[in-house]
Amino acid sequence: MTLGDKLSKLRKEKNYTQEQFADILGVSRQSVSKWESDIAYPETEKLIRISELFDCSLDYLLKEKNEQEIHNEPASPIRNIFREKKSEKICLGMPLWHIGKNAKGVVAVGMNATGIIAIGLKAKGVVSLGLLSFGLLSFGMLPIGLIALGWLAIGILAAGCFSVGVVAAGAISLGIISLGAVAVGDFSVGALAIGKYFALGDNANAMIALGDSHASGSVLQKLGELTSQEISEIKNQLDAIVPAYFSWASELIKMFL
């Protein structure tokens, strides 16, 4: 890289326009343009000011780039964190561990990580942990998986502040079986429970609704404690109204009545 290339690169990394850069150094924008085009070169005092401004050495500015100078070049914190490192041992056709921006290994850590165990901003693995994670067992801000735990969780079994799944639990949950402060699903249990077939909560709305303060049910509704006879009746009604493909969910509900 020429001096002009380096000046242009450093200036853009700081998000300076040529005019802003020129004002800092007390020169004209045309001077900066000539420097970056290698038509002219900064005076010594300007070079010293530039090296201080961009936290780099004069050697880096003036010498042609070589392997040693690459290590002196200013680097972003993210690039330092995910400096490429990889195990020489191979397992399942992948490095035993890999750390890098795009990491792939049995254990992978990086911006984009793929592995058996993956940790990163975007992670894909059997077990994954990340801002956005995909896996059989996923944790993170937005986990998607067989079992998903996080702020917004999507999975077969999902738990989070907001959860969507076959079985979902959270502050706000949506699922076939839904458990939460606000629960919406085919079978719902929560402070506010809205279900298709069954709802249990302080405020319950479903075909079969069991509530503490309010219950609205088209087939059966009940406020307060249940007698053994009422429990038996509810189980019979579940058998009558729930389709065969949801029988597994119905049986789970019966276990807790």
PyMOL commands that set and color helices and strands:
alter all, ss='L'
color gray80, all
select helices_A, chain A and resi 3-13+18-25+29-36+44-53+58-62+67-72+77-81+228-241+244-255
alter helices_A, ss='H'
color red, helices_A
select strands_A, chain A and resi 85-86+90-91+94-95+97-99+102-223
alter strands_A, ss='S'
color yellow, strands_A
deselect
rebuild
show_as cartoon
